Amino acid sequence: MIRLLGYESEITEAWPHGHMKKAKELGIIKGLELNPEDLVTRGDVAVMIMQSLNIEMKGLKSN
């Protein structure tokens, strides 16, 4: 999701910590208890998708 939203170039830490940090900053994983070593559930992914819908995508030009 970070890549799709255009924020991957801002990640400075190794996978998955950098992606999780950016997702937290953007509010994608707000309210979720996630551990980098664990698998995410379908419910967690659904929450992340819903929270991503309100984030402005970088690099898009408006008409």
The first five atom37 places (N, CA, C, CB, O) and aatype in JSON, in Angstrom:
{
  "aatype": [12, 9, 1, 10, 10, 7, 18, 6, 15, 6, 9, 16, 6, 0, 17, 14, 8, 7, 8, 12, 11, 11, 0, 11, 6, 10, 7, 9, 9, 11, 7, 10, 6, 10, 2, 14, 6, 3, 10, 19, 16, 1, 7, 3, 19, 0, 19, 12, 9, 12, 5, 15, 10, 2, 9, 6, 12, 11, 7, 10, 11, 15, 2],
  "atom_mask": [
    [1, 1, 1, 1, 1],
    [1, 1, 1, 1, 1],
    [1, 1, 1, 1, 1],
    [1, 1, 1, 1, 1],
    [1, 1, 1, 1, 1],
    [1, 1, 1, 0, 1],
    [1, 1, 1, 1, 1],
    [1, 1, 1, 1, 1],
    [1, 1, 1, 1, 1],
    [1, 1, 1, 1, 1],
    [1, 1, 1, 1, 1],
    [1, 1, 1, 1, 1],
    [1, 1, 1, 1, 1],
    [1, 1, 1, 1, 1],
    [1, 1, 1, 1, 1],
    [1, 1, 1, 1, 1],
    [1, 1, 1, 1, 1],
    [1, 1, 1, 0, 1],
    [1, 1, 1, 1, 1],
    [1, 1, 1, 1, 1],
    [1, 1, 1, 1, 1],
    [1, 1, 1, 1, 1],
    [1, 1, 1, 1, 1],
    [1, 1, 1, 1, 1],
    [1, 1, 1, 1, 1],
    [1, 1, 1, 1, 1],
    [1, 1, 1, 0, 1],
    [1, 1, 1, 1, 1],
    [1, 1, 1, 1, 1],
    [1, 1, 1, 1, 1],
    [1, 1, 1, 0, 1],
    [1, 1, 1, 1, 1],
    [1, 1, 1, 1, 1],
    [1, 1, 1, 1, 1],
    [1, 1, 1, 1, 1],
    [1, 1, 1, 1, 1],
    [1, 1, 1, 1, 1],
    [1, 1, 1, 1, 1],
    [1, 1, 1, 1, 1],
    [1, 1, 1, 1, 1],
    [1, 1, 1, 1, 1],
    [1, 1, 1, 1, 1],
    [1, 1, 1, 0, 1],
    [1, 1, 1, 1, 1],
    [1, 1, 1, 1, 1],
    [1, 1, 1, 1, 1],
    [1, 1, 1, 1, 1],
    [1, 1, 1, 1, 1],
    [1, 1, 1, 1, 1],
    [1, 1, 1, 1, 1],
    [1, 1, 1, 1, 1],
    [1, 1, 1, 1, 1],
    [1, 1, 1, 1, 1],
    [1, 1, 1, 1, 1],
    [1, 1, 1, 1, 1],
    [1, 1, 1, 1, 1],
    [1, 1, 1, 1, 1],
    [1, 1, 1, 1, 1],
    [1, 1, 1, 0, 1],
    [1, 1, 1, 1, 1],
    [1, 1, 1, 1, 1],
    [1, 1, 1, 1, 1],
    [1, 1, 1, 1, 1]
  ],
  "atom_positions": [
    [[0.82, -1.18, 0.0], [0.0, 0.0, 0.0], [0.86, 1.25, 0.0], [-0.93, -0.01, 1.19], [0.52, 2.25, -0.63]],
    [[1.97, 1.2, 0.7], [2.88, 2.34, 0.73], [3.35, 2.67, -0.68], [4.09, 2.06, 1.67], [3.38, 3.84, -1.07]],
    [[3.72, 1.65, -1.45], [4.17, 1.85, -2.82], [3.04, 2.39, -3.69], [4.72, 0.53, -3.41], [3.24, 3.33, -4.46]],
    [[1.86, 1.82, -3.56], [0.72, 2.26, -4.37], [0.35, 3.71, -4.09], [-0.48, 1.37, -4.11], [-0.09, 4.43, -4.99]],
    [[0.52, 4.14, -2.85], [0.21, 5.52, -2.49], [1.33, 6.49, -2.85], [-0.08, 5.61, -1.0], [1.15, 7.71, -2.77]],
    [[2.48, 5.97, -3.25], [3.58, 6.81, -3.7], [4.55, 7.25, -2.62], [0.0, 0.0, 0.0], [5.3, 8.2, -2.83]],
    [[4.56, 6.58, -1.49], [5.4, 7.0, -0.37], [6.64, 6.12, -0.17], [4.6, 7.0, 0.89], [7.38, 6.34, 0.78]],
    [[6.87, 5.15, -1.03], [7.98, 4.21, -0.82], [9.34, 4.89, -0.83], [7.95, 3.14, -1.88], [10.25, 4.45, -0.12]],
    [[9.5, 5.96, -1.6], [10.8, 6.64, -1.66], [11.16, 7.33, -0.34], [10.8, 7.66, -2.79], [12.32, 7.69, -0.13]],
    [[10.18, 7.52, 0.54], [10.43, 8.17, 1.83], [10.89, 7.2, 2.91], [9.17, 8.87, 2.29], [11.22, 7.62, 4.02]],
    [[10.91, 5.91, 2.62], [11.27, 4.9, 3.61], [12.79, 4.79, 3.68], [10.64, 3.53, 3.26], [13.46, 4.58, 2.67]],
    [[13.32, 4.93, 4.89], [14.77, 4.9, 5.07], [15.25, 3.67, 5.85], [15.21, 6.14, 5.79], [16.44, 3.39, 5.89]],
    [[14.32, 2.93, 6.45], [14.69, 1.76, 7.24], [14.42, 0.48, 6.46], [13.92, 1.74, 8.58], [13.68, 0.48, 5.48]],
    [[15.04, -0.61, 6.9], [14.88, -1.91, 6.23], [13.46, -2.45, 6.38], [15.89, -2.91, 6.8], [12.72, -2.07, 7.29]],
    [[13.1, -3.35, 5.47], [11.83, -4.05, 5.5], [11.79, -4.95, 6.73], [11.61, -4.88, 4.2], [12.82, -5.54, 7.05]],
    [[10.7, -5.08, 7.42], [9.42, -4.41, 7.26], [9.27, -3.18, 8.14], [8.32, -5.36, 7.55], [8.25, -2.5, 8.08]],
    [[10.29, -2.9, 8.95], [10.18, -1.82, 9.93], [9.93, -0.45, 9.29], [11.43, -1.76, 10.78], [9.12, 0.32, 9.79]],
    [[10.61, -0.15, 8.2], [10.42, 1.13, 7.53], [9.01, 1.28, 6.97], [0.0, 0.0, 0.0], [8.41, 2.35, 7.07]],
    [[8.49, 0.21, 6.39], [7.13, 0.25, 5.85], [6.09, 0.39, 6.97], [6.84, -1.01, 5.02], [5.11, 1.12, 6.83]],
    [[6.32, -0.31, 8.07], [5.38, -0.22, 9.19], [5.42, 1.18, 9.81], [5.7, -1.28, 10.25], [4.38, 1.71, 10.21]],
    [[6.6, 1.76, 9.9], [6.73, 3.11, 10.46], [5.98, 4.11, 9.59], [8.22, 3.5, 10.59], [5.26, 4.96, 10.11]],
    [[6.15, 4.03, 8.26], [5.47, 4.95, 7.35], [3.97, 4.72, 7.38], [6.01, 4.79, 5.91], [3.19, 5.68, 7.35]],
    [[3.54, 3.45, 7.45], [2.11, 3.15, 7.53], [1.5, 3.74, 8.8], [1.88, 1.62, 7.5], [0.36, 4.22, 8.79]],
    [[2.25, 3.7, 9.89], [1.77, 4.3, 11.14], [1.67, 5.81, 11.0], [2.71, 3.93, 12.32], [0.68, 6.41, 11.44]],
    [[2.69, 6.45, 10.41], [2.67, 7.9, 10.2], [1.47, 8.33, 9.36], [3.97, 8.36, 9.51], [0.85, 9.36, 9.64]],
    [[1.13, 7.54, 8.35], [0.03, 7.87, 7.45], [-1.34, 7.49, 8.02], [0.22, 7.18, 6.12], [-2.37, 7.9, 7.49]],
    [[-1.35, 6.71, 9.1], [-2.61, 6.29, 9.71], [-3.18, 5.01, 9.13], [0.0, 0.0, 0.0], [-4.32, 4.65, 9.43]],
    [[-2.41, 4.32, 8.3], [-2.89, 3.09, 7.66], [-3.1, 1.98, 8.68], [-1.91, 2.63, 6.59], [-4.04, 1.2, 8.55]],
    [[-2.25, 1.91, 9.68], [-2.36, 0.83, 10.67], [-2.87, 1.34, 12.02], [-1.0, 0.15, 10.86], [-2.67, 0.71, 13.05]],
    [[-3.52, 2.48, 12.0], [-4.07, 3.07, 13.22], [-5.06, 2.09, 13.87], [-4.77, 4.42, 12.92], [-5.97, 1.58, 13.22]],
    [[-4.86, 1.83, 15.15], [-5.75, 0.95, 15.89], [-5.45, -0.53, 15.77], [0.0, 0.0, 0.0], [-6.13, -1.35, 16.39]],
    [[-4.45, -0.89, 14.99], [-4.1, -2.3, 14.81], [-2.89, -2.65, 15.67], [-3.81, -2.61, 13.33], [-1.96, -1.85, 15.81]],
    [[-2.9, -3.84, 16.23], [-1.77, -4.35, 17.0], [-1.0, -5.29, 16.08], [-2.24, -5.09, 18.32], [-1.35, -6.47, 15.96]],
    [[0.05, -4.79, 15.44], [0.8, -5.58, 14.47], [2.22, -5.81, 14.95], [0.81, -4.9, 13.11], [2.83, -4.95, 15.59]],
    [[2.74, -6.99, 14.64], [4.11, -7.36, 14.96], [4.78, -7.75, 13.65], [4.16, -8.53, 16.01], [4.21, -8.55, 12.9]],
    [[5.96, -7.22, 13.35], [6.62, -7.53, 12.08], [6.85, -9.02, 11.84], [7.94, -6.83, 12.02], [6.99, -9.45, 10.69]],
    [[6.9, -9.82, 12.9], [7.14, -11.26, 12.75], [5.86, -12.05, 12.49], [7.8, -11.79, 14.0], [5.93, -13.22, 12.09]],
    [[4.69, -11.45, 12.7], [3.42, -12.16, 12.58], [2.76, -11.93, 11.22], [2.48, -11.74, 13.69], [3.03, -10.95, 10.54]],
    [[1.89, -12.86, 10.86], [1.07, -12.7, 9.66], [-0.1, -11.78, 10.0], [0.56, -14.07, 9.13], [-0.56, -11.75, 11.15]],
    [[-0.6, -11.04, 9.01], [-1.77, -10.21, 9.24], [-3.02, -10.99, 8.84], [-1.68, -8.87, 8.43], [-2.96, -11.89, 7.99]],
    [[-4.13, -10.66, 9.45], [-5.39, -11.33, 9.13], [-6.1, -10.59, 8.0], [-6.3, -11.4, 10.38], [-5.74, -9.47, 7.65]],
    [[-7.1, -11.24, 7.43], [-7.92, -10.58, 6.4], [-8.59, -9.34, 6.98], [-8.98, -11.54, 5.83], [-8.75, -8.33, 6.29]],
    [[-8.98, -9.42, 8.23], [-9.59, -8.28, 8.89], [-8.63, -7.1, 9.0], [0.0, 0.0, 0.0], [-9.02, -5.95, 8.78]],
    [[-7.36, -7.4, 9.34], [-6.35, -6.34, 9.41], [-6.16, -5.69, 8.05], [-5.0, -6.91, 9.92], [-6.08, -4.47, 7.94]],
    [[-6.1, -6.51, 7.0], [-5.92, -5.99, 5.64], [-7.12, -5.13, 5.25], [-5.73, -7.14, 4.63], [-6.95, -4.08, 4.63]],
    [[-8.32, -5.56, 5.6], [-9.51, -4.77, 5.29], [-9.44, -3.4, 5.96], [-10.78, -5.52, 5.75], [-9.78, -2.39, 5.35]],
    [[-9.01, -3.37, 7.21], [-8.87, -2.09, 7.93], [-7.82, -1.22, 7.25], [-8.47, -2.34, 9.42], [-8.04, -0.02, 7.07]],
    [[-6.69, -1.8, 6.86], [-5.64, -1.03, 6.2], [-6.12, -0.46, 4.87], [-4.4, -1.91, 5.97], [-5.8, 0.69, 4.54]],
    [[-6.87, -1.24, 4.11], [-7.41, -0.74, 2.83], [-8.36, 0.42, 3.08], [-8.12, -1.87, 2.06], [-8.27, 1.45, 2.41]],
    [[-9.27, 0.26, 4.02], [-10.23, 1.33, 4.32], [-9.53, 2.6, 4.77], [-11.23, 0.87, 5.39], [-9.9, 3.7, 4.35]],
    [[-8.52, 2.47, 5.61], [-7.81, 3.65, 6.11], [-6.95, 4.27, 5.02], [-6.95, 3.29, 7.32], [-6.65, 5.47, 5.08]],
    [[-6.53, 3.5, 4.03], [-5.73, 4.01, 2.92], [-6.55, 4.86, 1.96], [-5.08, 2.87, 2.17], [-6.01, 5.7, 1.25]],
    [[-7.85, 4.63, 1.93], [-8.71, 5.36, 0.99], [-8.74, 6.86, 1.25], [-10.11, 4.81, 1.05], [-9.05, 7.63, 0.34]],
    [[-8.42, 7.28, 2.46], [-8.46, 8.7, 2.81], [-7.11, 9.39, 2.7], [-8.98, 8.85, 4.21], [-6.98, 10.55, 3.08]],
    [[-6.1, 8.68, 2.2], [-4.75, 9.25, 2.11], [-4.51, 9.75, 0.69], [-3.68, 8.2, 2.51], [-4.79, 9.05, -0.28]],
    [[-3.98, 10.95, 0.59], [-3.68, 11.53, -0.72], [-2.52, 10.79, -1.36], [-3.36, 13.03, -0.6], [-1.48, 10.56, -0.74]],
    [[-2.7, 10.41, -2.62], [-1.64, 9.73, -3.36], [-0.63, 10.76, -3.83], [-2.22, 8.94, -4.56], [-1.0, 11.83, -4.32]],
    [[0.65, 10.44, -3.69], [1.71, 11.33, -4.13], [1.97, 11.13, -5.62], [3.01, 11.1, -3.32], [1.82, 10.02, -6.13]],
    [[2.34, 12.19, -6.3], [2.75, 12.09, -7.69], [1.61, 12.15, -8.69], [0.0, 0.0, 0.0], [1.85, 12.06, -9.89]],
    [[0.38, 12.31, -8.23], [-0.74, 12.44, -9.16], [-1.0, 13.9, -9.45], [-2.01, 11.77, -8.59], [-0.96, 14.75, -8.56]],
    [[-1.25, 14.19, -10.71], [-1.58, 15.56, -11.11], [-3.08, 15.66, -11.28], [-0.83, 15.96, -12.41], [-3.69, 14.83, -11.95]],
    [[-3.67, 16.69, -10.69], [-5.12, 16.88, -10.84], [-5.41, 17.64, -12.12], [-5.71, 17.62, -9.62], [-4.58, 18.43, -12.6]],
    [[-6.58, 17.41, -12.67], [-6.98, 18.08, -13.92], [-7.59, 19.42, -13.64], [-7.95, 17.23, -14.71], [-7.98, 20.13, -14.57]]
  ]
}
